[in-house]
Amino acid sequence: MSDAVRPQPNVPFYLAIAGNIGVGKSSVTELVGRAYGWRTFYEPVINNPYLDDYYRDMRRWAFQLQVYFLSQRFQLQKTILDGGGSAVQDRTIYEDVEIFAPTLHRRGCIDDRDYATYRDIFRNMTAFLRPPDLVIYLRATPDTTLARIQRRGRECEQNVPRDFIMALHEAYEAWAERAGDLCPLAVVDAETTDFRADADAREHLFALIERHHAAAAARRGGS
């Protein structure tokens, strides 16, 4: 695979990669960032002070974890939008409120009072943010994402309940139907595709991104 930067419109483009735990968002983020020379922003996992506790006891730590993610992703999105230039982000603030928080609320891990507070915080934060120019939703079955979680070997994730992954998958599928009200969303099959090894798959992915980049540039009067 060539390291040459692909040509692109001279207008900043904000791309987000969405999808379930283990679906391959970080790999695609890295791939796209390298292909276009864009800044890359990853989910705050390594230094997350709540993640280990959360996976040991979701009911105790779900609200704290979600507030932490909300804060971190707000900061990342502000950095993307204020920094100028194009960028690609691994998971968005919108997935927190559309996927993870409501799933945890339905499972009884976040009570009604905390959930209402969380949504108020989200609304206040996102009033100051511009949505991505494109969200790419990487779709794979829960069994596939669970297998990838096991292979990557993060200790804290090894006991993630299968029914939790299934519930997140169902929430993503529902969100994909309505996310177009926020910004353009494209569904990309990540079930069997290896974007690093499959040149045709990469070209289809890049063509999708470039179409949306050109459309965003045209809307803004750029070239």
Secondary structure, DSSP 8 states (H G I E B T S, - for coil): ---------SS--EEEEEESTTSSHHHHHHHHHHHHT-EEE--S-TT-SSHHHHHH-HHHHHHHHHHHHHHHHHHHHHHHHHH-S-EEEES-HHHIIIIIHHHHHHTTSS-HHHHHHHHHHHHHHHTT----SEEEEEE--HHHHHHHHHHHT-GGGTT--HHHHHHHHHHHHHHHHHGGGTS-EEEEE-SS--TTT-HHHHHHHHHHHHHHHHHHHHHTT--
